[in-house]
Amino acid sequence: MPDDLMEATLAIWAAKNLPARLHVGATARLLAFAEHDIQILMAVGKLTPLGDPAPNAPKWFAAVEMIRLAGDKDWLRKATREISKYWRHKRERRQTNPLFESRSNPVIPQPVQAES
């Protein structure tokens, strides 16, 4: 990161009174995504948490890096596209699953009776 960009990033960081590490909720607010979208962005490699946390451990992100990403129009476009792709595929899987027509009216398969 060039020095002038780093100085601008640190000035923004200081002005917002942000801690050095951000939890998932603060990261989502800073990047203008929903909290559940952060997990999707981590899965596709768009976000990397600090350290090597266990799958069920709280995730923390570097505030300086999140500020840089929030200002990167290309990264935001790609991340938004990944979120859209995830939800589109999820809807398609739900629509093609023969066991569930909808959440309110599941189709329960009936056992096949042997003919005598």
N, C-alpha and C positions, 0 to 999 in steps of 0.2 A: 504494500500500500504506500503510495507516494506521501512524502512528509506533509504537504499542504492538505491533502485529503485526510490524513490522520489527524491533523490539528483541527480541521472542521468537524470531523467525527467526534473527537473528544470534547469540543465545545458544545455540540448538540447533547452529548451524553451528560455533561455537567449541567447544562441548562434544564434538562428533564429530571435531574436528580435521580438518575438510575443507578442501581447497584451494579457491580461488575458481572454478577451472574443473574440471569432471569429464569424464573420457573416457566412452565408451559403456558400458564394463563397470561403472564406478562409478555411472553414472546408472541403469543397469538394477538394480543392487543396491539403491540408495537408493529407487527407485520400486517395487521388488519385481516387476519384469518380467524375462523372459528377454532376453539380449543381442540376439537376432535380432528381438525385438518392438520394439526401439527404432527400427529402420529403418522398420517398419510405421507406428509412431506419427509419425515424421517425414513419411512419405509422405501421411498423411491430415491433416497440419497440427496435430496435437496437441502436438508438440514442435518447437522451432526451435533449431538449433545456433547457436553464437556466430559472428559474422562471416558470410561468404558462401563457405563451403568448396566446393571442387570435388567432384563426385560421388565420386571415388575418394580424397579426402583424409580424414584422421582428423577426427572430429567431436568438438567440445567443447561443454559445456553449463554455464550459470551455476549454481553450487551453491545460491545463495540462491533462485533460481527453482525448482530441483528440490525443495528442502525445502518451499517453498510448495505446489507441486503434490502432494507426498507427503501433505500435510495437508488437501488439498481433496478431500473425499469425492465430490462431484459430478464433478470432473475424473477421478478414478480410475474411477468407474462408466462414464463415457463412453469412456475409453481402453480399459478392459477389454472393453466392447461392440465397439469398433472391431477389437480383436485377434481376438475371437471371430468377427466377421463376415468378416474376412480369411481365417481358416483354414477356415470353413464354405464360402466361395466357392471356395477352392482345392480342397477335397475334392470339391465338386460338379463343378468343371471336370475333375478327374481321372476321376471316375466317368462323365462323359458323353463322354470322349474315346475314340473307337472304336479308336485305335491301341494303347492300353494297357489291358489288363484289370487287371493288377496289376504291381507292380515286379518280382516274381520270375517272372512268366509273361507277357511282352509278346506281343501279337498282332502278328505281322509280316505286312503285306499281301502277298499273292502276286500276281505279275504275271499279267495276263489274257492267255491264249493265244488267238491267232486261230484260228477254225475253218476247216478247208480243205474 
